[in-house]
Amino acid sequence: MKLTLDTEAQTLTVTGDGRSETLPLYSKAAFEALSRQWVRVGWNQKYQYTFSWMGRPVIQLPEDMLRMQEVIYRLQPDIIIETGVAHGGSLVFYASLCKAMDRGRVVGVDIEIRPHNRQAIQSHALAGLITLIEGSSTAPTVVQQVRGLIKPGETALLILDSNHSYAHVAAELEAYAGMVTPGSYIVATDGIMLDLADVPRGHPEWTTDNPTCAARDFAAAHPEFVIEPPAWPFCESELKLNVTHWPGAWLKRIG
Ligand SMILES: C[S@@+](CC[C@H](N)C(=O)[O-])C[C@H]1O[C@@H](n2cnc3c(N)ncnc32)[C@H](O)[C@@H]1O
């Protein structure tokens, strides 16, 4: 793929995969092509490692966090379960929404919660809304502990952000899907890997070994789930696609 940007002529020429197309630079199509490349360069530059929320590092693209906020506010979940804690920034982000909505609590699962991260999360102003579980997210004892934290009739939202291999995400989906209530989502994050095989920090095997493929195959085998990105609650633009690290991530439970 070759992108030729001409700011004087106000065009973007896209060449590759057997096509060559010159787009108006200030168009929806040009925005989509430039965004894709911007995400790829940004990922390689570790742009997602430059943010924090209420004092804790959060390893996400800000647009994904804002879109998640839109879903959480609409869904009003009773419990938000996230596999993959790291520094705890995303847990604190979700807990801050729960606090503002006066509804919901957060459970974080990580195979290793480093002592300084645990200490920072447990002494945070929002710690009362956060439960930490240490262990592999697919270990039966861990899955059982998480299940035990959900009360009958509660709306649960599940975010998978731990080990992003196809096999691990597929196993997480099988282990946790039953906890997600109809109308709610499982979000298999970081499928952007599938589009990073050729960037300097990427790996060729990511073309197939990624969360997006795991989510796609899970949906094909489980008709109670569909891949459906949530509609934007506000849009006064002709744009329709998220600029995201989470392509094909949103598994909505429909039955
Ligand atoms: C991308 S980081 C999580 C980022 C965090 N959600 C955020 O937004 O800031 C991935 C985390 O997954 C954890 N992890 C890796 N394998 C795991 C497994 N099998 N079970 C649970 N956590 C795992 C790692 O220890 C790491 O902290």
The ligand as a Tripos MOL2 file, in Angstrom:
@<TRIPOS>MOLECULE
LIG
   27    29     1     0     0
SMALL
NO_CHARGES

@<TRIPOS>ATOM
      1 C1         -2.3780   -4.7230   27.7700 C.3       1 LIG1
      2 S1         -2.1020   -5.0310   29.4580 S.3       1 LIG1
      3 C2         -3.6110   -4.4930   30.1800 C.3       1 LIG1
      4 C3         -3.8220   -3.0310   30.0410 C.3       1 LIG1
      5 C4         -4.9340   -2.4380   30.8700 C.3       1 LIG1
      6 N1         -6.2000   -3.0870   30.6310 N.3       1 LIG1
      7 C5         -5.0550   -0.9790   30.5240 C.2       1 LIG1
      8 O1         -5.9190   -0.6090   29.7280 O.co2     1 LIG1
      9 O2         -4.2620   -0.1860   31.0440 O.co2     1 LIG1
     10 C6         -2.1710   -6.7710   29.5020 C.3       1 LIG1
     11 C7         -2.1240   -7.4030   30.8980 C.3       1 LIG1
     12 O3         -2.5580   -8.7520   30.7560 O.3       1 LIG1
     13 C8         -1.8930   -9.5360   31.6960 C.3       1 LIG1
     14 N2         -1.9650  -10.9550   31.2960 N.ar      1 LIG1
     15 C9         -1.2030  -11.6290   30.4030 C.ar      1 LIG1
     16 N3         -1.5630  -12.9090   30.3380 N.ar      1 LIG1
     17 C10        -2.6170  -13.0540   31.1880 C.ar      1 LIG1
     18 C11        -3.4330  -14.1420   31.5610 C.ar      1 LIG1
     19 N4         -3.2400  -15.3610   31.0750 N.pl3     1 LIG1
     20 N5         -4.4250  -13.9080   32.4710 N.ar      1 LIG1
     21 C12        -4.6130  -12.6900   32.9950 C.ar      1 LIG1
     22 N6         -3.8580  -11.6230   32.6930 N.ar      1 LIG1
     23 C13        -2.8710  -11.8040   31.7990 C.ar      1 LIG1
     24 C14        -0.4870   -8.9670   31.7510 C.3       1 LIG1
     25 O4          0.1020   -9.2820   33.0030 O.3       1 LIG1
     26 C15        -0.7620   -7.4640   31.5550 C.3       1 LIG1
     27 O5         -0.8010   -6.7900   32.7860 O.3       1 LIG1
@<TRIPOS>BOND
     1     1     2 1
     2     2     3 1
     3     2    10 1
     4     3     4 1
     5     4     5 1
     6     5     6 1
     7     5     7 1
     8     7     8 2
     9     7     9 1
    10    10    11 1
    11    11    12 1
    12    11    26 1
    13    12    13 1
    14    13    14 1
    15    13    24 1
    16    14    15 ar
    17    14    23 ar
    18    15    16 ar
    19    16    17 ar
    20    17    18 ar
    21    17    23 ar
    22    18    19 1
    23    18    20 ar
    24    20    21 ar
    25    21    22 ar
    26    22    23 ar
    27    24    25 1
    28    24    26 1
    29    26    27 1
@<TRIPOS>SUBSTRUCTURE
     1 LIG1         1 GROUP 0 **** ****
